[in-house]
């Protein structure tokens, strides 16, 4: 029978919160996670947990060998922050101008450290191996850090039979966990459009080809890709995030650049949207006698949770938090680099409830006022530890 981790993380709560606040006060962007990695290495040394590092520059792999033979489970946490100026007023707010942990990666890292400590204390009772994956550059789409870590040999010596991760989720209450098989997060692609018209004087538009007017029409036109080409019961979003063009109020600009993203949760829908985007742009360019360049970057794949692991994850959640702790949830079209791990290994990605009761409206991920309810930290710590133990027991039973 698997170890019961319920309540065992409470004595670590103060330390987990302290680590989370330390990371929050000193956020580091993708590929800059120097001090974060240093703190993790120091922690692993103090715990006596062997580790390897240097994956994707700042990535770290901790290794807990159980006292009994068995299979291998990996647990992953991301480390990087975002280029956002924080607007919270707590005593632990970011001390670095223009940078903050607005996506909960500080909490993810702290919880995995707590899980490492918890599992290490009981390693003699564990049948198998637990890998602790501290991943950098999750926010650096479309490249990310997961594929780079694997290319750097992350799992060359120690290969997981299954991999798990969790993410702070403000739409769920503390004590609730979002669990669903299939695509829980979406394909996350990026694109840049450059409209090359012809400049001129604002009073003589007939002598040029107004890239701003063309851009306005094009943006409206491209919204029909989803509304008229994608089944209403399927998921797709085309969003434009930036538009740049022009230098002066009375000058018609010769070019406009538009940046945006395409989100889908199925590869066939993604292919359809991508093809329609190119075809629509080509037709629009011909109709307006201008050149429009499309630079499309395939980003993170959809995070496809392995159906065969759903029951195990739900069982772990129920054993810790009760039968009603895994409410029905809808998938998100947010992007997640963890999807790249799931292209190579079976696994599961969960949403950990972290709503703040004092807030009538929860601030979403990537918002300057995003924060987590720290009561969720010990829950996430115990959940990862419980899931690791339950997964090792299941792997032993099917092999």
BALOBA-1460 file (C-alpha; in Angstrom, 3 decimals):
// residues 399
<rec num="1" residu="x" x="0.000" y="0.000" z="0.000"/>
<rec num="2" residu="x" x="1.265" y="3.465" z="-0.948"/>
<rec num="3" residu="x" x="2.484" y="5.889" z="1.701"/>
<rec num="4" residu="x" x="-0.139" y="8.264" z="3.097"/>
<rec num="5" residu="x" x="1.141" y="11.856" z="2.866"/>
<rec num="6" residu="x" x="-1.917" y="13.545" z="4.337"/>
<rec num="7" residu="x" x="-0.868" y="16.002" z="7.025"/>
<rec num="8" residu="x" x="2.819" y="15.225" z="6.684"/>
<rec num="9" residu="x" x="3.609" y="18.495" z="4.929"/>
<rec num="10" residu="x" x="2.318" y="20.783" z="7.687"/>
<rec num="11" residu="x" x="5.617" y="20.847" z="9.535"/>
<rec num="12" residu="x" x="7.252" y="22.074" z="6.304"/>
<rec num="13" residu="x" x="4.718" y="24.819" z="5.681"/>
<rec num="14" residu="x" x="6.730" y="27.685" z="7.150"/>
<rec num="15" residu="x" x="9.776" y="26.758" z="5.101"/>
<rec num="16" residu="x" x="7.781" y="26.338" z="1.877"/>
<rec num="17" residu="x" x="6.167" y="29.759" z="2.341"/>
<rec num="18" residu="x" x="9.578" y="31.307" z="3.042"/>
<rec num="19" residu="x" x="11.027" y="29.867" z="-0.170"/>
<rec num="20" residu="x" x="8.022" y="31.051" z="-2.162"/>
<rec num="21" residu="x" x="8.370" y="34.588" z="-0.800"/>
<rec num="22" residu="x" x="12.104" y="34.602" z="-1.439"/>
<rec num="23" residu="x" x="11.554" y="33.666" z="-5.078"/>
<rec num="24" residu="x" x="8.728" y="36.180" z="-5.362"/>
<rec num="25" residu="x" x="10.843" y="39.033" z="-4.066"/>
<rec num="26" residu="x" x="13.702" y="38.165" z="-6.405"/>
<rec num="27" residu="x" x="12.094" y="37.151" z="-9.721"/>
<rec num="28" residu="x" x="14.275" y="36.116" z="-12.635"/>
<rec num="29" residu="x" x="13.153" y="36.014" z="-16.261"/>
<rec num="30" residu="x" x="13.597" y="33.098" z="-18.660"/>
<rec num="31" residu="x" x="17.252" y="32.103" z="-19.069"/>
<rec num="32" residu="x" x="18.196" y="34.382" z="-16.156"/>
<rec num="33" residu="x" x="17.342" y="31.980" z="-13.303"/>
<rec num="34" residu="x" x="20.830" y="32.153" z="-11.750"/>
<rec num="35" residu="x" x="19.960" y="32.869" z="-8.110"/>
<rec num="36" residu="x" x="16.839" y="30.697" z="-8.213"/>
<rec num="37" residu="x" x="18.931" y="27.744" z="-9.369"/>
<rec num="38" residu="x" x="21.574" y="28.514" z="-6.743"/>
<rec num="39" residu="x" x="18.926" y="28.410" z="-4.002"/>
<rec num="40" residu="x" x="17.604" y="25.071" z="-5.273"/>
<rec num="41" residu="x" x="21.077" y="23.527" z="-5.447"/>
<rec num="42" residu="x" x="21.854" y="24.713" z="-1.899"/>
<rec num="43" residu="x" x="18.576" y="23.224" z="-0.697"/>
<rec num="44" residu="x" x="19.200" y="19.846" z="-2.368"/>
<rec num="45" residu="x" x="22.700" y="19.674" z="-0.877"/>
<rec num="46" residu="x" x="21.340" y="20.416" z="2.597"/>
<rec num="47" residu="x" x="18.690" y="17.709" z="2.146"/>
<rec num="48" residu="x" x="21.285" y="15.222" z="0.929"/>
<rec num="49" residu="x" x="19.453" y="14.761" z="-2.380"/>
<rec num="50" residu="x" x="21.758" y="14.016" z="-5.345"/>
<rec num="51" residu="x" x="21.231" y="16.211" z="-8.375"/>
<rec num="52" residu="x" x="22.478" y="17.042" z="-11.850"/>
<rec num="53" residu="x" x="22.347" y="20.527" z="-13.337"/>
<rec num="54" residu="x" x="23.117" y="22.608" z="-16.409"/>
<rec num="55" residu="x" x="20.065" y="21.482" z="-18.403"/>
<rec num="56" residu="x" x="18.897" y="24.403" z="-20.567"/>
<rec num="57" residu="x" x="21.568" y="26.359" z="-18.655"/>
<rec num="58" residu="x" x="19.806" y="26.700" z="-15.291"/>
<rec num="59" residu="x" x="17.700" y="23.537" z="-15.133"/>
<rec num="60" residu="x" x="18.208" y="21.032" z="-12.323"/>
<rec num="61" residu="x" x="17.319" y="17.359" z="-11.883"/>
<rec num="62" residu="x" x="17.091" y="16.026" z="-8.332"/>
<rec num="63" residu="x" x="17.096" y="12.258" z="-7.819"/>
<rec num="64" residu="x" x="15.479" y="10.461" z="-4.886"/>
<rec num="65" residu="x" x="16.234" y="6.734" z="-4.908"/>
<rec num="66" residu="x" x="13.772" y="4.792" z="-2.830"/>
<rec num="67" residu="x" x="14.870" y="2.089" z="-0.467"/>
<rec num="68" residu="x" x="13.150" y="-0.555" z="-2.578"/>
<rec num="69" residu="x" x="13.358" y="-1.317" z="-6.324"/>
<rec num="70" residu="x" x="10.657" y="0.004" z="-8.597"/>
<rec num="71" residu="x" x="9.766" y="2.269" z="-11.483"/>
<rec num="72" residu="x" x="10.493" y="5.974" z="-11.971"/>
<rec num="73" residu="x" x="8.177" y="8.974" z="-11.555"/>
<rec num="74" residu="x" x="9.115" y="12.553" z="-12.509"/>
<rec num="75" residu="x" x="7.674" y="15.715" z="-10.940"/>
<rec num="76" residu="x" x="8.210" y="19.049" z="-12.694"/>
<rec num="77" residu="x" x="8.102" y="22.693" z="-11.547"/>
<rec num="78" residu="x" x="8.901" y="25.793" z="-13.598"/>
<rec num="79" residu="x" x="11.151" y="28.547" z="-12.235"/>
<rec num="80" residu="x" x="10.960" y="31.724" z="-14.332"/>
<rec num="81" residu="x" x="9.130" y="35.021" z="-13.861"/>
<rec num="82" residu="x" x="7.562" y="37.530" z="-16.269"/>
<rec num="83" residu="x" x="8.478" y="41.066" z="-17.425"/>
<rec num="84" residu="x" x="5.605" y="42.696" z="-15.507"/>
<rec num="85" residu="x" x="5.675" y="45.528" z="-12.954"/>
<rec num="86" residu="x" x="3.945" y="44.208" z="-9.840"/>
<rec num="87" residu="x" x="0.993" y="46.172" z="-8.392"/>
<rec num="88" residu="x" x="0.398" y="44.208" z="-5.183"/>
<rec num="89" residu="x" x="1.102" y="45.698" z="-1.748"/>
<rec num="90" residu="x" x="2.098" y="42.637" z="0.293"/>
<rec num="91" residu="x" x="5.424" y="42.746" z="2.187"/>
<rec num="92" residu="x" x="6.889" y="40.128" z="-0.154"/>
<rec num="93" residu="x" x="6.294" y="41.968" z="-3.454"/>
<rec num="94" residu="x" x="8.951" y="41.921" z="-6.157"/>
<rec num="95" residu="x" x="12.028" y="43.994" z="-5.433"/>
<rec num="96" residu="x" x="13.081" y="43.937" z="-9.081"/>
<rec num="97" residu="x" x="11.642" y="46.675" z="-11.257"/>
<rec num="98" residu="x" x="9.665" y="45.404" z="-14.236"/>
<rec num="99" residu="x" x="9.790" y="41.748" z="-13.174"/>
<rec num="100" residu="x" x="7.376" y="39.632" z="-11.139"/>
<rec num="101" residu="x" x="6.137" y="36.110" z="-10.573"/>
<rec num="102" residu="x" x="2.713" y="36.667" z="-12.132"/>
<rec num="103" residu="x" x="2.110" y="33.010" z="-13.000"/>
<rec num="104" residu="x" x="2.850" y="31.187" z="-9.750"/>
<rec num="105" residu="x" x="6.188" y="29.670" z="-10.741"/>
<rec num="106" residu="x" x="7.611" y="30.832" z="-7.420"/>
<rec num="107" residu="x" x="5.004" y="28.675" z="-5.697"/>
<rec num="108" residu="x" x="5.559" y="25.745" z="-8.070"/>
<rec num="109" residu="x" x="9.278" y="25.704" z="-7.273"/>
<rec num="110" residu="x" x="8.748" y="26.061" z="-3.518"/>
<rec num="111" residu="x" x="6.184" y="23.241" z="-3.484"/>
<rec num="112" residu="x" x="8.476" y="20.887" z="-5.398"/>
<rec num="113" residu="x" x="11.212" y="21.662" z="-2.883"/>
<rec num="114" residu="x" x="8.774" y="20.835" z="-0.089"/>
<rec num="115" residu="x" x="7.789" y="17.631" z="-1.891"/>
<rec num="116" residu="x" x="11.452" y="16.716" z="-2.249"/>
<rec num="117" residu="x" x="12.006" y="17.138" z="1.482"/>
<rec num="118" residu="x" x="8.879" y="15.146" z="2.311"/>
<rec num="119" residu="x" x="9.739" y="12.240" z="0.001"/>
<rec num="120" residu="x" x="13.360" y="12.223" z="1.069"/>
<rec num="121" residu="x" x="12.318" y="11.734" z="4.695"/>
<rec num="122" residu="x" x="10.413" y="8.618" z="3.687"/>
<rec num="123" residu="x" x="12.696" y="7.378" z="0.911"/>
<rec num="124" residu="x" x="13.424" y="4.074" z="2.655"/>
<rec num="125" residu="x" x="9.723" y="3.236" z="2.322"/>
<rec num="126" residu="x" x="9.511" y="4.206" z="-1.348"/>
<rec num="127" residu="x" x="9.669" y="1.487" z="-3.997"/>
<rec num="128" residu="x" x="11.222" y="3.192" z="-6.994"/>
<rec num="129" residu="x" x="12.744" y="6.512" z="-7.960"/>
<rec num="130" residu="x" x="11.402" y="10.069" z="-7.991"/>
<rec num="131" residu="x" x="12.918" y="12.671" z="-10.316"/>
<rec num="132" residu="x" x="12.606" y="16.353" z="-9.385"/>
<rec num="133" residu="x" x="12.629" y="18.489" z="-12.526"/>
<rec num="134" residu="x" x="13.230" y="22.204" z="-11.945"/>
<rec num="135" residu="x" x="12.634" y="23.750" z="-15.360"/>
<rec num="136" residu="x" x="13.772" y="27.184" z="-16.573"/>
<rec num="137" residu="x" x="12.367" y="29.283" z="-19.424"/>
<rec num="138" residu="x" x="8.785" y="28.023" z="-19.405"/>
<rec num="139" residu="x" x="7.587" y="31.504" z="-20.354"/>
<rec num="140" residu="x" x="9.990" y="31.719" z="-23.301"/>
<rec num="141" residu="x" x="7.594" y="30.531" z="-25.993"/>
<rec num="142" residu="x" x="7.834" y="29.204" z="-28.583"/>
<rec num="143" residu="x" x="11.252" y="27.770" z="-27.612"/>
<rec num="144" residu="x" x="10.684" y="27.148" z="-23.911"/>
<rec num="145" residu="x" x="12.860" y="25.060" z="-21.656"/>
<rec num="146" residu="x" x="11.384" y="21.545" z="-21.681"/>
<rec num="147" residu="x" x="12.672" y="20.450" z="-25.081"/>
<rec num="148" residu="x" x="16.058" y="22.079" z="-24.446"/>
<rec num="149" residu="x" x="16.393" y="20.222" z="-21.142"/>
<rec num="150" residu="x" x="15.670" y="16.928" z="-22.876"/>
<rec num="151" residu="x" x="18.102" y="17.740" z="-25.678"/>
<rec num="152" residu="x" x="20.706" y="18.423" z="-23.001"/>
<rec num="153" residu="x" x="20.261" y="14.883" z="-21.652"/>
<rec num="154" residu="x" x="17.789" y="15.475" z="-18.806"/>
<rec num="155" residu="x" x="16.495" y="11.907" z="-18.923"/>
<rec num="156" residu="x" x="19.528" y="10.152" z="-20.409"/>
<rec num="157" residu="x" x="20.580" y="8.480" z="-17.136"/>
<rec num="158" residu="x" x="17.206" y="8.486" z="-15.411"/>
<rec num="159" residu="x" x="14.133" y="8.057" z="-17.610"/>
<rec num="160" residu="x" x="10.633" y="8.438" z="-16.151"/>
<rec num="161" residu="x" x="7.784" y="6.020" z="-16.690"/>
<rec num="162" residu="x" x="5.366" y="8.888" z="-16.046"/>
<rec num="163" residu="x" x="5.656" y="12.635" z="-15.368"/>
<rec num="164" residu="x" x="3.387" y="15.009" z="-13.405"/>
<rec num="165" residu="x" x="3.065" y="18.754" z="-12.873"/>
<rec num="166" residu="x" x="0.657" y="21.211" z="-11.297"/>
<rec num="167" residu="x" x="-0.167" y="24.882" z="-11.807"/>
<rec num="168" residu="x" x="-1.634" y="27.490" z="-9.462"/>
<rec num="169" residu="x" x="-5.215" y="28.218" z="-10.590"/>
<rec num="170" residu="x" x="-7.074" y="31.252" z="-9.176"/>
<rec num="171" residu="x" x="-10.420" y="30.131" z="-10.611"/>
<rec num="172" residu="x" x="-10.493" y="27.219" z="-8.139"/>
<rec num="173" residu="x" x="-10.815" y="27.435" z="-4.366"/>
<rec num="174" residu="x" x="-8.079" y="26.265" z="-2.024"/>
<rec num="175" residu="x" x="-8.616" y="22.540" z="-1.566"/>
<rec num="176" residu="x" x="-9.898" y="22.066" z="-5.124"/>
<rec num="177" residu="x" x="-7.859" y="20.520" z="-7.938"/>
<rec num="178" residu="x" x="-8.661" y="20.663" z="-11.636"/>
<rec num="179" residu="x" x="-8.373" y="17.183" z="-13.135"/>
<rec num="180" residu="x" x="-9.278" y="16.184" z="-16.687"/>
<rec num="181" residu="x" x="-7.925" y="13.804" z="-19.309"/>
<rec num="182" residu="x" x="-7.032" y="14.968" z="-22.808"/>
<rec num="183" residu="x" x="-6.077" y="18.526" z="-23.783"/>
<rec num="184" residu="x" x="-6.221" y="20.559" z="-20.579"/>
<rec num="185" residu="x" x="-4.124" y="23.356" z="-22.144"/>
<rec num="186" residu="x" x="-3.918" y="24.388" z="-25.787"/>
<rec num="187" residu="x" x="-1.570" y="24.707" z="-28.739"/>
<rec num="188" residu="x" x="0.035" y="28.124" z="-28.368"/>
<rec num="189" residu="x" x="1.379" y="29.597" z="-31.628"/>
<rec num="190" residu="x" x="2.664" y="33.060" z="-32.516"/>
<rec num="191" residu="x" x="2.606" y="35.045" z="-35.724"/>
<rec num="192" residu="x" x="3.792" y="38.357" z="-37.142"/>
<rec num="193" residu="x" x="2.176" y="40.119" z="-40.095"/>
<rec num="194" residu="x" x="4.023" y="42.845" z="-41.989"/>
<rec num="195" residu="x" x="1.930" y="44.910" z="-44.392"/>
<rec num="196" residu="x" x="4.075" y="46.675" z="-46.958"/>
<rec num="197" residu="x" x="2.097" y="49.478" z="-48.582"/>
<rec num="198" residu="x" x="3.209" y="52.833" z="-49.976"/>
<rec num="199" residu="x" x="3.604" y="55.996" z="-47.918"/>
<rec num="200" residu="x" x="2.489" y="59.470" z="-48.727"/>
<rec num="201" residu="x" x="0.942" y="62.701" z="-47.513"/>
<rec num="202" residu="x" x="-2.183" y="62.400" z="-45.396"/>
<rec num="203" residu="x" x="-4.034" y="64.814" z="-47.704"/>
<rec num="204" residu="x" x="-3.316" y="62.720" z="-50.798"/>
<rec num="205" residu="x" x="-4.156" y="59.103" z="-49.876"/>
<rec num="206" residu="x" x="-4.800" y="58.194" z="-53.522"/>
<rec num="207" residu="x" x="-1.061" y="58.416" z="-54.174"/>
<rec num="208" residu="x" x="-0.171" y="55.740" z="-51.638"/>
<rec num="209" residu="x" x="-1.401" y="52.461" z="-50.229"/>
<rec num="210" residu="x" x="-2.425" y="53.096" z="-46.645"/>
<rec num="211" residu="x" x="-1.045" y="50.264" z="-44.529"/>
<rec num="212" residu="x" x="-3.032" y="51.360" z="-41.469"/>
<rec num="213" residu="x" x="-6.386" y="51.192" z="-43.238"/>
<rec num="214" residu="x" x="-5.433" y="47.839" z="-44.734"/>
<rec num="215" residu="x" x="-4.365" y="46.590" z="-41.270"/>
<rec num="216" residu="x" x="-7.704" y="47.596" z="-39.759"/>
<rec num="217" residu="x" x="-9.631" y="45.755" z="-42.457"/>
<rec num="218" residu="x" x="-7.354" y="42.733" z="-42.240"/>
<rec num="219" residu="x" x="-7.755" y="42.388" z="-38.468"/>
<rec num="220" residu="x" x="-11.532" y="42.352" z="-38.790"/>
<rec num="221" residu="x" x="-11.407" y="39.967" z="-41.731"/>
<rec num="222" residu="x" x="-9.150" y="37.443" z="-40.010"/>
<rec num="223" residu="x" x="-11.609" y="37.073" z="-37.117"/>
<rec num="224" residu="x" x="-13.885" y="35.225" z="-39.546"/>
<rec num="225" residu="x" x="-11.336" y="32.398" z="-39.675"/>
<rec num="226" residu="x" x="-12.703" y="31.156" z="-36.357"/>
<rec num="227" residu="x" x="-16.320" y="32.280" z="-36.693"/>
<rec num="228" residu="x" x="-16.792" y="30.865" z="-40.201"/>
<rec num="229" residu="x" x="-14.200" y="28.098" z="-40.581"/>
<rec num="230" residu="x" x="-14.083" y="26.317" z="-37.235"/>
<rec num="231" residu="x" x="-16.880" y="24.135" z="-35.861"/>
<rec num="232" residu="x" x="-18.575" y="26.109" z="-33.043"/>
<rec num="233" residu="x" x="-18.169" y="23.049" z="-30.814"/>
<rec num="234" residu="x" x="-14.400" y="23.093" z="-31.301"/>
<rec num="235" residu="x" x="-11.960" y="25.547" z="-29.707"/>
<rec num="236" residu="x" x="-9.908" y="28.162" z="-31.544"/>
<rec num="237" residu="x" x="-8.868" y="31.750" z="-30.883"/>
<rec num="238" residu="x" x="-7.066" y="34.281" z="-33.080"/>
<rec num="239" residu="x" x="-5.918" y="37.258" z="-31.026"/>
<rec num="240" residu="x" x="-3.908" y="40.324" z="-32.068"/>
<rec num="241" residu="x" x="-1.656" y="41.600" z="-29.302"/>
<rec num="242" residu="x" x="0.342" y="44.435" z="-30.887"/>
<rec num="243" residu="x" x="0.061" y="46.768" z="-33.866"/>
<rec num="244" residu="x" x="2.819" y="49.182" z="-34.823"/>
<rec num="245" residu="x" x="2.944" y="51.634" z="-37.698"/>
<rec num="246" residu="x" x="3.342" y="55.271" z="-38.535"/>
<rec num="247" residu="x" x="5.535" y="58.104" z="-37.275"/>
<rec num="248" residu="x" x="3.411" y="61.219" z="-37.608"/>
<rec num="249" residu="x" x="-0.261" y="62.198" z="-37.668"/>
<rec num="250" residu="x" x="-0.170" y="63.611" z="-41.212"/>
<rec num="251" residu="x" x="1.922" y="60.951" z="-42.915"/>
<rec num="252" residu="x" x="0.514" y="57.767" z="-44.413"/>
<rec num="253" residu="x" x="2.846" y="54.971" z="-43.241"/>
<rec num="254" residu="x" x="4.331" y="52.569" z="-45.745"/>
<rec num="255" residu="x" x="4.215" y="49.583" z="-43.397"/>
<rec num="256" residu="x" x="2.438" y="48.193" z="-40.370"/>
<rec num="257" residu="x" x="3.472" y="45.234" z="-38.218"/>
<rec num="258" residu="x" x="0.912" y="43.161" z="-36.320"/>
<rec num="259" residu="x" x="1.699" y="40.438" z="-33.789"/>
<rec num="260" residu="x" x="-0.749" y="37.855" z="-32.556"/>
<rec num="261" residu="x" x="-1.393" y="34.348" z="-31.380"/>
<rec num="262" residu="x" x="-3.408" y="31.326" z="-32.473"/>
<rec num="263" residu="x" x="-4.775" y="29.014" z="-29.765"/>
<rec num="264" residu="x" x="-6.345" y="25.614" z="-30.424"/>
<rec num="265" residu="x" x="-6.686" y="22.370" z="-28.498"/>
<rec num="266" residu="x" x="-6.545" y="19.963" z="-31.438"/>
<rec num="267" residu="x" x="-3.858" y="19.621" z="-34.084"/>
<rec num="268" residu="x" x="-6.328" y="19.274" z="-36.961"/>
<rec num="269" residu="x" x="-8.025" y="22.522" z="-35.932"/>
<rec num="270" residu="x" x="-4.643" y="24.214" z="-35.645"/>
<rec num="271" residu="x" x="-3.724" y="23.096" z="-39.171"/>
<rec num="272" residu="x" x="-7.027" y="24.388" z="-40.542"/>
<rec num="273" residu="x" x="-6.659" y="27.788" z="-38.862"/>
<rec num="274" residu="x" x="-3.037" y="28.114" z="-39.931"/>
<rec num="275" residu="x" x="-3.875" y="27.340" z="-43.586"/>
<rec num="276" residu="x" x="-6.844" y="29.714" z="-43.610"/>
<rec num="277" residu="x" x="-4.671" y="32.449" z="-42.101"/>
<rec num="278" residu="x" x="-2.152" y="32.165" z="-44.937"/>
<rec num="279" residu="x" x="-4.788" y="31.890" z="-47.668"/>
<rec num="280" residu="x" x="-6.753" y="34.861" z="-46.331"/>
<rec num="281" residu="x" x="-3.630" y="37.003" z="-46.159"/>
<rec num="282" residu="x" x="-2.600" y="36.090" z="-49.702"/>
<rec num="283" residu="x" x="-6.039" y="36.983" z="-51.026"/>
<rec num="284" residu="x" x="-6.176" y="40.213" z="-49.059"/>
<rec num="285" residu="x" x="-2.741" y="41.259" z="-50.312"/>
<rec num="286" residu="x" x="-3.779" y="40.650" z="-53.925"/>
<rec num="287" residu="x" x="-7.046" y="42.552" z="-53.520"/>
<rec num="288" residu="x" x="-5.251" y="45.591" z="-52.064"/>
<rec num="289" residu="x" x="-2.187" y="45.380" z="-54.326"/>
<rec num="290" residu="x" x="0.236" y="45.232" z="-51.398"/>
<rec num="291" residu="x" x="2.678" y="42.701" z="-50.001"/>
<rec num="292" residu="x" x="1.831" y="41.042" z="-46.689"/>
<rec num="293" residu="x" x="4.415" y="38.783" z="-45.064"/>
<rec num="294" residu="x" x="3.343" y="36.131" z="-42.534"/>
<rec num="295" residu="x" x="5.884" y="34.750" z="-40.093"/>
<rec num="296" residu="x" x="4.169" y="31.894" z="-38.228"/>
<rec num="297" residu="x" x="5.911" y="30.158" z="-35.311"/>
<rec num="298" residu="x" x="4.620" y="26.842" z="-34.003"/>
<rec num="299" residu="x" x="4.662" y="27.158" z="-30.235"/>
<rec num="300" residu="x" x="3.901" y="24.851" z="-27.346"/>
<rec num="301" residu="x" x="1.818" y="21.803" z="-28.216"/>
<rec num="302" residu="x" x="-1.446" y="21.122" z="-26.441"/>
<rec num="303" residu="x" x="-0.960" y="19.669" z="-22.967"/>
<rec num="304" residu="x" x="-2.466" y="16.231" z="-23.532"/>
<rec num="305" residu="x" x="-3.117" y="14.476" z="-20.242"/>
<rec num="306" residu="x" x="-2.835" y="10.696" z="-20.544"/>
<rec num="307" residu="x" x="-6.310" y="9.166" z="-19.986"/>
<rec num="308" residu="x" x="-4.866" y="6.084" z="-18.310"/>
<rec num="309" residu="x" x="-3.553" y="8.236" z="-15.438"/>
<rec num="310" residu="x" x="-6.737" y="10.176" z="-14.688"/>
<rec num="311" residu="x" x="-8.072" y="7.650" z="-12.173"/>
<rec num="312" residu="x" x="-4.786" y="7.596" z="-10.249"/>
<rec num="313" residu="x" x="-4.650" y="11.397" z="-10.077"/>
<rec num="314" residu="x" x="-8.273" y="11.638" z="-8.930"/>
<rec num="315" residu="x" x="-7.664" y="8.980" z="-6.312"/>
<rec num="316" residu="x" x="-4.679" y="10.913" z="-4.942"/>
<rec num="317" residu="x" x="-6.740" y="14.113" z="-4.803"/>
<rec num="318" residu="x" x="-9.674" y="12.375" z="-3.106"/>
<rec num="319" residu="x" x="-7.511" y="10.656" z="-0.522"/>
<rec num="320" residu="x" x="-5.970" y="13.966" z="0.535"/>
<rec num="321" residu="x" x="-8.808" y="16.421" z="0.085"/>
<rec num="322" residu="x" x="-12.082" y="14.516" z="-0.079"/>
<rec num="323" residu="x" x="-14.471" y="13.195" z="-2.696"/>
<rec num="324" residu="x" x="-15.597" y="16.646" z="-3.865"/>
<rec num="325" residu="x" x="-12.121" y="18.126" z="-4.265"/>
<rec num="326" residu="x" x="-11.893" y="17.550" z="-8.031"/>
<rec num="327" residu="x" x="-14.797" y="19.523" z="-9.541"/>
<rec num="328" residu="x" x="-15.611" y="19.395" z="-13.233"/>
<rec num="329" residu="x" x="-13.429" y="21.840" z="-15.203"/>
<rec num="330" residu="x" x="-13.234" y="23.045" z="-18.784"/>
<rec num="331" residu="x" x="-9.919" y="23.087" z="-20.652"/>
<rec num="332" residu="x" x="-7.959" y="26.294" z="-21.146"/>
<rec num="333" residu="x" x="-6.320" y="27.588" z="-24.322"/>
<rec num="334" residu="x" x="-3.410" y="28.925" z="-22.325"/>
<rec num="335" residu="x" x="-0.038" y="27.608" z="-23.466"/>
<rec num="336" residu="x" x="2.146" y="25.347" z="-21.330"/>
<rec num="337" residu="x" x="5.631" y="24.037" z="-22.069"/>
<rec num="338" residu="x" x="4.849" y="20.883" z="-20.084"/>
<rec num="339" residu="x" x="3.079" y="19.665" z="-23.218"/>
<rec num="340" residu="x" x="6.467" y="18.922" z="-24.740"/>
<rec num="341" residu="x" x="7.277" y="16.477" z="-21.945"/>
<rec num="342" residu="x" x="3.947" y="14.772" z="-22.615"/>
<rec num="343" residu="x" x="4.882" y="14.273" z="-26.262"/>
<rec num="344" residu="x" x="7.599" y="11.886" z="-25.042"/>
<rec num="345" residu="x" x="6.226" y="10.435" z="-21.803"/>
<rec num="346" residu="x" x="2.790" y="9.636" z="-20.395"/>
<rec num="347" residu="x" x="1.748" y="11.985" z="-17.659"/>
<rec num="348" residu="x" x="-0.732" y="14.397" z="-16.182"/>
<rec num="349" residu="x" x="-1.036" y="18.133" z="-15.490"/>
<rec num="350" residu="x" x="-3.290" y="19.488" z="-12.704"/>
<rec num="351" residu="x" x="-4.653" y="22.855" z="-11.649"/>
<rec num="352" residu="x" x="-4.207" y="23.655" z="-7.946"/>
<rec num="353" residu="x" x="-6.871" y="25.927" z="-6.470"/>
<rec num="354" residu="x" x="-5.412" y="29.116" z="-5.014"/>
<rec num="355" residu="x" x="-8.270" y="31.639" z="-4.938"/>
<rec num="356" residu="x" x="-7.923" y="34.458" z="-2.397"/>
<rec num="357" residu="x" x="-11.175" y="34.791" z="-0.394"/>
<rec num="358" residu="x" x="-10.702" y="38.527" z="0.231"/>
<rec num="359" residu="x" x="-10.926" y="39.217" z="-3.482"/>
<rec num="360" residu="x" x="-14.372" y="39.424" z="-5.024"/>
<rec num="361" residu="x" x="-12.769" y="39.130" z="-8.448"/>
<rec num="362" residu="x" x="-9.735" y="36.874" z="-8.743"/>
<rec num="363" residu="x" x="-6.831" y="38.339" z="-10.702"/>
<rec num="364" residu="x" x="-5.879" y="36.052" z="-13.590"/>
<rec num="365" residu="x" x="-2.501" y="34.589" z="-14.436"/>
<rec num="366" residu="x" x="-0.084" y="37.138" z="-15.957"/>
<rec num="367" residu="x" x="-1.879" y="40.036" z="-14.274"/>
<rec num="368" residu="x" x="0.163" y="42.653" z="-12.374"/>
<rec num="369" residu="x" x="-1.997" y="41.981" z="-9.295"/>
<rec num="370" residu="x" x="-1.914" y="38.182" z="-9.468"/>
<rec num="371" residu="x" x="-1.091" y="36.502" z="-6.185"/>
<rec num="372" residu="x" x="-1.582" y="33.090" z="-4.633"/>
<rec num="373" residu="x" x="-3.320" y="31.982" z="-1.472"/>
<rec num="374" residu="x" x="-0.414" y="30.586" z="0.516"/>
<rec num="375" residu="x" x="-2.709" y="28.103" z="2.246"/>
<rec num="376" residu="x" x="-2.562" y="26.147" z="-1.008"/>
<rec num="377" residu="x" x="1.207" y="25.590" z="-0.785"/>
<rec num="378" residu="x" x="1.182" y="22.749" z="1.736"/>
<rec num="379" residu="x" x="-1.726" y="21.159" z="-0.155"/>
<rec num="380" residu="x" x="0.237" y="21.178" z="-3.396"/>
<rec num="381" residu="x" x="3.294" y="19.813" z="-1.618"/>
<rec num="382" residu="x" x="1.414" y="16.870" z="-0.138"/>
<rec num="383" residu="x" x="-0.443" y="16.265" z="-3.391"/>
<rec num="384" residu="x" x="2.739" y="15.914" z="-5.457"/>
<rec num="385" residu="x" x="4.244" y="13.606" z="-2.847"/>
<rec num="386" residu="x" x="1.076" y="11.491" z="-2.632"/>
<rec num="387" residu="x" x="0.785" y="11.277" z="-6.396"/>
<rec num="388" residu="x" x="4.394" y="10.169" z="-6.732"/>
<rec num="389" residu="x" x="3.821" y="7.360" z="-4.240"/>
<rec num="390" residu="x" x="0.487" y="6.320" z="-5.750"/>
<rec num="391" residu="x" x="1.947" y="6.330" z="-9.268"/>
<rec num="392" residu="x" x="4.875" y="4.146" z="-8.217"/>
<rec num="393" residu="x" x="2.438" y="1.686" z="-6.644"/>
<rec num="394" residu="x" x="0.329" y="1.605" z="-9.808"/>
<rec num="395" residu="x" x="3.387" y="1.123" z="-12.019"/>
<rec num="396" residu="x" x="4.473" y="-1.799" z="-9.842"/>
<rec num="397" residu="x" x="1.055" y="-3.417" z="-10.159"/>
<rec num="398" residu="x" x="0.928" y="-3.286" z="-13.963"/>
<rec num="399" residu="x" x="4.470" y="-4.521" z="-14.613"/>
